[in-house]
Amino acid sequence: MAEPDTTLFVADRAITGGAARGKTAVLAVAGEIVRVGDPDEVAADQRAAGARTIHFEGRALVPGTVNAHNHSFQSLLRGIGDDLPFLEWRDKALYRYSPRLGPDGMATAALFAFGEMLLHGVTTVCDFYYINDGNNENASATIEAARRLGMRIVLARCFYDWDGAPASYREDIPSAVKNFEALARDYQDRERYLTAVQPAPHSQHGASPAMIEAGAGCAKDAGTPWHIHLAEEAYQVDESLERFGVRPLYAVSDLDADMDRMIAVHGCWFDEGERALFAERGGRLAYNPASNMFLGDGITDIVDLRSRGVPIALGTDGGCSNNRVSVFDEMRMTALLQKVARTDGQAIAAEDCFHMGTRGGGEVLGLPVGDIAPGYRCDLVALDLHDPSLWPLQALAKNAVYALSPRAVTDVVVDGYIAVRERELAFVDRREIEARVAELTRDWTRE
């Protein structure tokens, strides 16, 4: 007999390995894909005996998308700091309201941000989390919200000691290490990978060199990647030159920190030498094109980094520095930005951008997610083939990047379980989230 959570998913079309194919079946056992192929052949597999079968008629299955960089609490600030310069946005929106949030507020923010992501086809999110308030209660509330929704989460727990930030952001080094290790003990899931905890020294300005080394050291001890914002804005290059005498990536490379575990976030202002060093030292990138445009940051040279073999994932960044939370959007933005930056319509292909938002995200985060193939976790998105944004169907792979409308996302599967059914969240009532957000933000204004 098959295990109770053995499921056979059947759809009229699929995108596997980045390429479109016809009618396809996906067999999952305990949340892991064990076979993909012709429905009759897969159904005859002895492991499919007794499996429940879910038919997605008139739909295409694509891999769940991976949001490799987000700040969930920032969705509450959507519209509050829009169209302001970066530092003014930070001070008038971010620093003004975020310190008000405790565990319950963080749970509300996470339900809001992650719930909306699921509806857009995001199955894995990396939440770069820095309002720790000296403990793990806020981070735990965020992880538990993801669990309620049935979503896969990487909690990138921040290491932050810059005294110019709100007190709730800051910790000393021993506390940051102790709290990270405790959170990892509680939540690191190396079986189904539904939760992961990774260290995240905030940035050159948010974390001292010693704090960056501490975070990187925790990653080495835990066997995980570590995350850091780098070279997002031009002024940050100037600050690095003033403080350390070298550009951002060179400054980090001089530290006792394994760059082959590093996930640099943004990298808009890496010069050619930094890009070469990044590739040579085995770095990975979380690219956030829409946020970079929203804040006027600049354009990361993705084409050059890819040519050097750098693994690249896509992120939405926070909900108040982009205002959308769709990785399908980020695929499109990646392609368009690279084409216009090089004035070359062939600078990058749709399939490359699709890879970055799916399998590439799993590779960067160190998780077996992002493809419909044996050995991967069963994270799927069903797209409505009757939606005009996917026509003509013979261009399905291209249309999923360049034309897809969010209304085409009908169902979302995470680890073999349906988390979005017929465009509605399966485990949490959307009306609950709406009421919580309205109550929490009722007196939040731009003024």
Order of alpha helices (4+ residues) and beta strands (2+ residues): beta-beta-beta-beta-alpha-beta-beta-alpha-alpha-beta-alpha-beta-alpha-beta-alpha-beta-alpha-alpha-beta-alpha-beta-alpha-alpha-beta-alpha-alpha-alpha-beta-alpha-beta-beta-beta-alpha
